[in-house]
Amino acid sequence: MALRIDILTLFPEMFEGPGPLSSSMIGRARAAGQVDIRIRNIRDWTHDRHRVADDTPYGGGAGMVMKPEPLVEAIETVRREGGAGNSRSKVVYLTPAGELFNQAVARRFAQLDHLILICGHYEGIDERVRDLAIDEEVSIGDYVLTGGELPAMVVTDAVVRLLPGVLGNPDSARQESFMDHILDYPVYTRPEEFRGVRVPAVLLSGHHAQIQRWRRKMALKRTAERRPDLLERAALTPEDRLLLDEIRKEKAAG
């Protein structure tokens, strides 16, 4: 069964035409039936001739708030279409206040049958929508965007590429950055020398065990230098710890 992703938005035009959800591997996955992505206009569930989906906040204050009626009705309709009551269905609100999105969350979402992404706007959504219809809240970073459309694209891209068969080589996803809280190792291709910089000799040696050891060491080194916080969560093997000792000694020696 293909994963179905419904994106509920006030600005469906942001997803129209050539773009990230119709190009590259997501476009190929959609064409192959590996994922079913549907863009839904929240205004289709409004009940006035002006299709108003927002209003001023009670208590005063700047900005507008997304109304509960059209948004909850949209979520309920889409859930019914995807099989209401399905335990492998999730309604996710994209908001700076949510859990930080990472590779582990992407893997979890990739196991679902139905993912519904809610694109917030203005000052956010009426709190009753959270109470009645939202399963989870996710943020792609500690900054504020105009709306949830770009985060929806990010989440969709990260999730779809983890679906079975989407990547040509299944090892690609397993070896990528963040899969085990370790950044990826440096990679090289032809030519062997470019502007005086040569490809590391070990990669040309044909010695697979040495190549794997070098790659793991460089991945650990890169993580220690750029994201030491990830190492605190990584499940390091005894070999990893020996490699980190080597890295520290090499750094101390200059």
C-alpha positions in Angstrom: 0.0 0.0 0.0 1.4 3.4 -1.0 1.8 6.1 1.6 -0.8 8.8 1.1 0.2 12.4 2.0 -2.5 15.1 2.2 -1.2 18.6 2.5 -3.9 21.1 3.8 -3.0 24.6 2.9 -4.5 28.1 2.2 -2.1 28.5 -0.7 -2.2 25.5 -3.0 -0.6 27.5 -5.8 2.7 27.1 -3.9 2.7 23.4 -4.8 1.5 23.8 -8.4 3.7 23.4 -11.6 7.2 22.1 -11.7 8.6 22.1 -8.1 10.0 19.9 -5.4 6.9 17.6 -5.2 6.9 16.9 -8.9 10.6 16.7 -9.7 13.5 14.4 -9.0 12.9 11.3 -6.9 9.6 12.5 -5.4 8.2 13.0 -8.9 9.4 9.5 -9.9 7.9 8.0 -6.7 4.6 9.6 -7.5 4.6 8.4 -11.1 5.5 4.9 -9.9 2.6 4.8 -7.4 5.0 4.6 -4.4 3.4 7.7 -2.8 0.1 9.5 -3.3 0.5 13.2 -2.6 -2.7 15.4 -2.6 -2.8 19.2 -2.2 -6.0 20.3 -0.5 -7.3 23.9 -0.3 -8.6 24.6 3.2 -10.9 27.2 1.7 -12.9 24.4 0.0 -14.4 23.7 3.5 -15.6 27.3 4.2 -19.3 28.1 4.1 -19.4 31.7 3.0 -19.2 33.2 -0.5 -15.9 35.0 0.3 -14.3 31.7 1.4 -13.0 33.2 4.6 -10.7 30.9 6.6 -9.3 33.3 9.2 -10.6 35.9 11.7 -9.4 38.3 14.4 -8.3 36.8 17.7 -10.5 37.0 20.8 -9.0 39.3 23.4 -7.4 41.5 20.8 -3.9 41.6 19.4 -2.1 41.7 16.1 -2.7 39.4 13.2 -5.3 36.8 12.2 -6.1 33.3 13.4 -7.1 30.4 11.2 -10.8 29.5 11.9 -11.6 26.1 13.5 -14.7 25.2 11.3 -13.1 24.8 7.9 -9.8 23.3 9.2 -11.5 20.7 11.4 -13.9 19.8 8.6 -11.1 19.5 6.1 -9.2 17.2 8.5 -12.2 15.0 9.2 -13.0 14.7 5.4 -9.4 13.8 4.5 -9.2 11.3 7.4 -12.4 9.6 6.2 -11.0 9.4 2.7 -7.9 7.8 4.0 -9.7 5.3 6.3 -10.8 6.9 9.5 -9.6 5.1 12.6 -6.5 3.8 10.9 -3.9 3.5 13.6 -1.2 4.1 11.0 -2.6 7.6 10.2 -1.3 10.8 11.6 -2.4 14.5 11.5 0.6 16.7 11.9 0.6 20.5 12.4 3.7 22.3 11.1 4.5 25.0 13.7 7.6 26.5 15.3 6.2 25.3 18.6 6.4 21.6 17.6 8.9 18.8 18.1 12.1 19.4 16.1 11.9 17.4 12.9 14.8 15.0 12.4 15.7 11.8 10.6 14.1 9.6 13.4 10.8 11.4 13.0 11.1 11.1 9.2 11.6 7.3 9.6 8.5 7.1 11.9 6.3 9.0 9.4 7.6 6.7 6.6 6.0 3.8 8.4 2.5 5.3 8.2 -0.3 4.6 5.7 -1.6 8.1 5.8 0.1 11.4 6.7 -1.9 14.6 6.9 0.2 17.8 7.0 -1.4 21.1 8.2 0.2 24.3 6.9 -0.4 27.0 9.5 -0.5 30.7 8.7 -0.9 34.2 10.3 -0.8 33.9 14.1 -1.6 30.2 14.0 -4.6 28.0 14.3 -7.5 28.2 16.8 -6.5 26.2 19.8 -9.6 24.0 19.6 -8.2 22.6 16.3 -5.2 21.4 18.3 -7.5 19.9 21.0 -9.9 18.2 18.6 -7.9 17.1 15.5 -4.1 17.3 15.7 -2.1 14.2 16.6 1.4 15.8 16.6 3.2 19.1 16.1 6.5 19.4 14.2 9.0 22.2 13.6 11.8 22.2 11.0 13.8 24.7 13.0 13.9 27.5 15.5 12.9 30.3 13.2 9.6 31.7 11.8 8.4 31.3 8.2 5.5 32.9 6.5 3.6 29.7 6.6 3.8 25.9 6.8 4.1 25.2 3.1 7.9 25.1 2.9 8.1 22.9 6.0 5.5 20.6 4.4 7.7 20.3 1.4 10.7 19.5 3.6 8.9 16.9 5.6 7.5 15.3 2.5 10.9 15.1 0.8 12.5 13.6 3.9 9.8 11.0 4.3 9.3 9.9 0.7 12.9 9.2 0.1 12.7 6.6 2.9 9.9 4.6 1.4 10.8 1.2 0.0 12.0 1.3 -3.5 12.2 5.1 -3.9 16.0 5.2 -3.7 17.7 3.1 -6.3 20.1 1.6 -3.8 18.6 0.7 -0.4 22.0 1.1 1.2 21.9 4.8 0.4 19.4 5.6 3.0 21.1 3.4 5.6 24.4 5.1 5.1 23.3 8.7 5.1 24.0 11.4 7.7 22.0 11.3 10.9 20.9 7.6 10.5 22.9 6.6 13.6 23.6 10.2 14.9 26.8 10.3 12.9 27.4 12.7 10.0 28.3 11.3 6.6 31.9 10.8 5.5 33.6 12.8 2.8 33.1 11.6 -0.8 35.1 12.0 -4.0 34.8 11.3 -7.7 37.0 11.8 -10.8 39.4 13.3 -11.5 41.9 12.0 -9.0 43.5 15.4 -8.7 41.7 18.7 -8.9 43.6 22.0 -8.5 46.4 20.4 -6.6 44.1 18.4 -4.2 44.2 14.6 -4.6 41.7 12.0 -3.6 42.9 10.2 -0.4 45.1 7.3 -1.4 43.1 4.8 0.6 40.1 5.3 -1.6 42.2 4.2 -4.6 43.7 1.2 -2.9 40.9 -1.3 -3.5 41.3 -2.5 0.1 37.7 -2.5 1.2 38.3 -3.1 4.9 40.7 -0.1 5.0 38.3 2.0 3.0 35.4 1.2 5.4 37.6 2.0 8.4 38.7 5.3 6.9 35.2 6.3 6.0 34.0 5.6 9.6 36.9 7.5 11.0 36.2 10.5 8.8 32.5 10.4 9.7 33.3 10.4 13.4 35.8 13.2 12.9 33.4 15.3 11.0 30.7 14.7 13.7 33.1 15.6 16.5 34.1 18.8 14.8 30.7 20.0 13.5 28.0 18.4 15.7 29.6 17.1 18.9 26.1 17.0 20.4 25.2 14.1 18.1 28.0 11.9 19.5 26.3 12.1 23.0 23.3 10.2 21.5 25.2 7.9 19.1 25.5 4.2 19.9 29.3 4.0 19.6 31.0 0.6 19.2 34.4 -0.2 20.8 35.9 0.3 17.4 34.3 3.8 17.2 35.8 4.7 20.5 39.3 3.6 19.3 38.9 5.7 16.2 37.9 8.7 18.3 41.0 8.2 20.5 43.1 8.2 17.3 41.4 11.4 16.1 42.0 13.2 19.5 45.7 12.1 19.5 46.1 13.3 15.9 44.5 16.7 16.7 46.7 17.1 19.8 49.8 16.3 17.8 48.9 19.1 15.3 
